[in-house]
Amino acid sequence: MKNRPFFSRLNNWFVFTLLTIMVIALIVSSNILIKNLREKEAERIKVFATAIKILQDNQQKSSETQELLFAILTENDQIPSILTDENKKPFIFDGSSRNISQEILGNPEEMRKLITKMENNYAPFEIEVANGDKQLVFYDNSELLNNLRYYPYFLGLFIFFYLLFSFWLLRTIKKTDEGYLWAGLAKETAHQIGTPLSSMIGWMEIMKLDNPDSEGVHEIEKDIERLRTISERFSKIGSVPELNDMNFNKTIDENFDYLKTRISRKIDFSLHLPKYDILVPHNKILMSWVIENLVKNAVDAMRGEGTLQMFVFERNKNILIEVKDTGSGMTKQQARNAFKPGYSTKKRGWGLGLSLAKRVVQEYHNGDIKISQTEVGKGTTFRITIKKG
């Protein structure tokens, strides 16, 4: 099984952890900032309440002192505040309430609710006036502070979706690059196979002239034809194939006949086709590649001995092909990664067969391929689904 290098995975986790710490630190620092702003507003209200107390003092004050006190009172243009008596009954003189809407000021019931809300949020400041009576100053967060309270969460949510989008974008770019890479590799492989294949075809014709009825010559001719088919398969990767073949039974049956003679005789290989023809547009060359990959994976899993069954049937206007083996089976993790490019449970495998099979089925035939059942030690069933219409 091939895995990414340890340091590569470690770097990914390091970047993820670093970004997570940055987001958490941003939220925590924003909350600390908001807490400091709230404390500053409470200090401003305390100064505001002190100014009211001094103004209500019967002692004479200089004009400069009065101007300063009025400046303190008028400076509060954001923090909502209400001046009440000790029974929480609001005063109605000018300046007794600040930054409260006229709708609330004109509605005693709404004023009472607002005072209760303010008291639940912050304890009011108490003022002792000259005649021994007490007054209370109720206040609440300014609109700016209320809005800032949700800022860290919106920012964290924005960063989360930004990272999610970035991950999706990078993953898409990576998959696209991998697609171009595999397509280029496949076409180059087809080109490289073509030269010796042409030479082999020529020598094959010479051998047929010397001994046209030789069984060995006929078998070699079949393998040469198979090499030609493989070359065509690779050349079609990255191109849009023509789905001009219709008889699906014939495609499956031809693959079965070829593969059965080239796998271990200790494997009981059987094909179960419907008694009627299944007509569905497909590319014969690419679909035979998919079947061959599934069969070879099954043979490897059984280590050359066991039972291999292939079923073709219709269900809900879909064509289903199942390849069922009695091999070693897969773990849940192996099943999840089976179709990923580069993943293989074999020491010498490239991990490309199933990923290319998935691409052929999904992208070229608008179908699906999956592991419908697997159990360690009991075998695996692959299922291909292709829409009939």
N, C-alpha and C positions, 0 to 999 in steps of 0.2 A: 504494500500500500504506500502510495506516494503522498507526502504531506508537504506543506510549505515549510521552509526553514524556520527553526525556532526563533531566531532573532528577527525575522520578518514579522512573525505573529506577535513577538514582544513589542516591536515598534508600533504596531497597530494599537495594541492595548495601551501603550504609553501615551500615544496621541489622544486616544479616547478618554483616558483617565485625566490627562492634562486639561482637555476641553471641559470635562465635567467639573473639575475643581474650579476652573475659571468661571463657569456659569454660577456655581454655588457661591463663590466668593463675591461675584457681582450682586447676587440677590442679598447676601448677608450685609455687604457694605451699603447697599441701598436702604435696607431696613434700619441700619445704624444711623444713616443720614436723616431718614424720616423721623426717627426717634429724637434726634438732636433738634430738628425743626419743631417738633411738637413741644419740646421743653422750652425752646425759645419763645414759642407763641404763649405758653403759660406764663413766662416771665413778663411778656408784653402786657398780658391781661392783668398781672399783678401790679404793674406800674400804672395801668389804666385805672384799676380800682383805687389805688392810692391817690391818684389825681382827683378822682370823684370825692374821696373822703376829705381831702384838703379843701376842695372848693365848697363843700357843705359845712366846713368849720365856720363858726360865727366871727372868728377873728378877722380883722381887716388885713388885706394883703396888698402888696404893692402892685402897680400896673404890670411891671415886668413879670412878677410871679403869676399873676392871672393869665397873661399872654402865654407863658410857658405851660400852665396847666391846660388851657384850651388847646394849645398845639398838641399836647399829649393825647387829649381826647379825640381830636379830629384826625390825628395821625393813624388811628385804627380804622383802616378802610377795607380790611379783609376779614378779620376775625369776628364772627357773630357773637354778640354779647347782650345780656338783658339784666337790668338793675331792678331788684325787687325788695320788698320789705321782708322782715324776718318770717312772715307767713307765706312767702313765695308769691305774693301778689305783685305783679309788675307795675312800675311807675309809668305814667303816661306823659311826663314832661319831655320837652325836646332834648335829645341826647341821652335819654335813659336806655335806649336800645340802639344797637349799632349793627348794620349789615344784616337786617332782618327784612324780608319782603313785606310789602304793604298788605298783601293778602293774609299773612299770618298775624300782623299787628292789628288788623281789624277784626280778627276772629278770636275771642277769648279761649275757646276750646282748643284751637290750634296752638295758641300761645302756651296753654297749660301742658299740652303734649310735648312741645318743643323744650320747655323748661325741664320736664321729666327726663327727656332724652339727654339734654346737656348734663344734668345731674348724674345720670348713669355713666356718662363718659368721663366727666371730671368733677371733682368736689368744688363747689363754689367758693369764691373768696368772700370772707366776712368783713364788713366795715362797721366800726362803732362810731356813731355820729355824736355831736356835742350833747344832745339831750338824753343820752344813754340808750337810745334805740339802736337797733342793728339793721343793717342792710346787706343784701347778698348780691354778688355779681356772678351770674351764670355765663358760661362760654362754651364754645365747641371748636372743632378744627375749622380752619379756613377752607374754602373750596379748593384752593391750590393744594393744600396738604392732603385733603381727601382724595384728590386725583393722583397725587404722588404715591399714595398708599398702595395702589394697584400697579404702579409702574414696574417694580421688580418682577412681578409675575408675568406681565405682558412682555417684558423684555426677555425673560427666561423662555417663555413660550415661543417668541419670535426666533430666538437663537436655536431652540430645539428644532423648529420647522426648517430653519435655514440649514442646519447640519444634516437634517433628514434629506432635504433637497440636494445638498452637496453630495451626500453619500449616493443617492440615486443617480445623479448626473455622472459621477465618477465611475459608478458601476456600469452605467449604460455605455460610457465611452470605452471602458475596458472590454466589455463584451463585444462592442463593435470592432475594436482593434483586434481582438482575438478572432472574430469572424473573418476579417480580412486576412489575418495571418494564416488561419487554417485553409481558407480558400486558395490563397497563393501557394501554400505548401502542397495542397491536393493537385492543383493544376501543374505544378512543377513535377510532381511525382508521375502524373499521367504522361507528361512530355518525356521524362526519363525512361519510363517503361516502353514507350512507343518505339524507340530505336532498336533495342534487342528483340522486341516482339516481331517487328517486320522481318528481321533476319531469321528468326525461328520459323516464321510462316514459310519463308523461302526454302529453308532446309527441310521443312515438313513436306513440301511438295516434291522435293527430290527423293525423299524416303518413300513416298507413296508410289513413285514411278518404279522403284526397285522391288517393293513388296506391298502392293496395294491392299491386300487382304490381312495384313498383320494386325493382331489384336492390340499389340503394344502401340502401333502407329495410330490406331483409332483412339486409344486412351490419351496419348500425347496430344492428339488433335483436339480432344475435348478440353484438355487443360489449357491449350493455347487459346481456344475460344473463350475459356473462362478468364484468362489474362486480358484478352481484348475487352471483355465485359468490365473487369476491374478498372482498366484504363479509362473506359468511358465513364464509369462511376466518378472517378476522381476528377475528370475533366468537367463534369456537370456541377461540381461543388462551387457555389458562388454565382452560378447562373440560374435563370428561371427555367426549370425543366418543362417540357411539354407533357401534359397528362393525356396521352392519346391511346393508351392501352385500356381495354375495357374488361376482358375476361379475367377476373381476379383469381378464380379457381385455377386457371391455367398457369398464371404466374407463380402461385404457391406450389402447385404440383411439380412444375419444372425444377424449382429450387429444392423441393423434397427429394426428387429422383437424383439430382446431382449430389446433394449433401449426404444422402444415405450411403452411397458407395464410397464416401471418403471419410467416414467416421468409424470408430472402433466397432467391431462386430459384437462386442460385449454390451453395446447399448441397444436396447429395444426401442427403435425409433419408429413412431407411427403417426400417420396423418389422418385427420377426420374432417372431410369436406362435406358440405351439403350435396344432395343428389341433383340439385338444379344449379344452373350457372348464376354466379353473382357478377353483375355488370356494374362497375364503378370506375370512373376515370382515375388513372394512376400512371406513374412512370415505372415501367417494368424493371428497368435497370436499377433504379434507386431503391425500389421496394424490395427487390431481391437482396440488395445489400443489407437492408434492415433485418430481414429474416435470417440471413447468413450470420450476422453479428449476434443475434439472439441465440441461435443454435450453437455457435461456437462458444459463447459464454456458458451455456448450459452444459456442453460437453466438458469444458474445463472444470466447472463446478462439480461434475460427477467423477472427474479424474478417469474418464474413459470407460466407466462401467455404471449402468443404471437404466432407468426408463425415461425416455423423452417423448412427449406427446405434443402434437400441434393440432389445434382446433380452429376451424373457421366457421362462423355462424352469424346470423343477423339478429339484431335486437333493437327495437325502437328506432327503426330507419337508420341504424348504424351497422357497419361491418366490423366485427370483432375478430381479432386473431390472438389466440393464446398459445404461448410456448411454456409448457410445464415440465420441470425436471425433478429428479429425486436426488439432487446434489447436496452440497454442504449448507445451502441456505445463506441468509444474511442477517446481521444484527440490524437494529433500527437505524443506527448511525450509518452503516454501510448502505442501507436502502435509501437513506436521504441523500447520500452523496454519489450514488451510482451513476447518475447522468451528468455529473459535473465534469467539464474538460480536465484531463490530466489526472483524474482519480482512478485508481486501479487497486484491486486486492491481489493482483498477480505481480510477482517480482520482476517479470520481464515485460509487463504490459505498459502501454503508453497511456491508457485511459482515454482513448479517443473514440472507440467503437460505439459505445452507448450514447455518447454525447452527439456524435454525427447521426446516429439512428434517430435520436430525438429531434434533431434539426430537420431531417428528411421528412419525418411524420408530421411535425407541427407546422413548419414553415412552407413546405412544398405541397403537402397533402391536406392541410387544414384539419389535422387529426390530433390524437393524443397518444402518448405511450407512457406506461407506468408499471410499477411492480404492484400487482393486485394482491399477491399473497407471498409471504416468505417466512420460513422458520428455520432456525439454526439446526442443522443435522437432518432436516426433512425435505428441503428443496425450495424452489422458487417458481412463481408463475408470473411471466411478463404478459401484459395485455396491450394490444394496439387497437385503437378505436378510430374508425374513419367514417365520416358522414357519407351516406349513400347518395343523397340528393345534392 
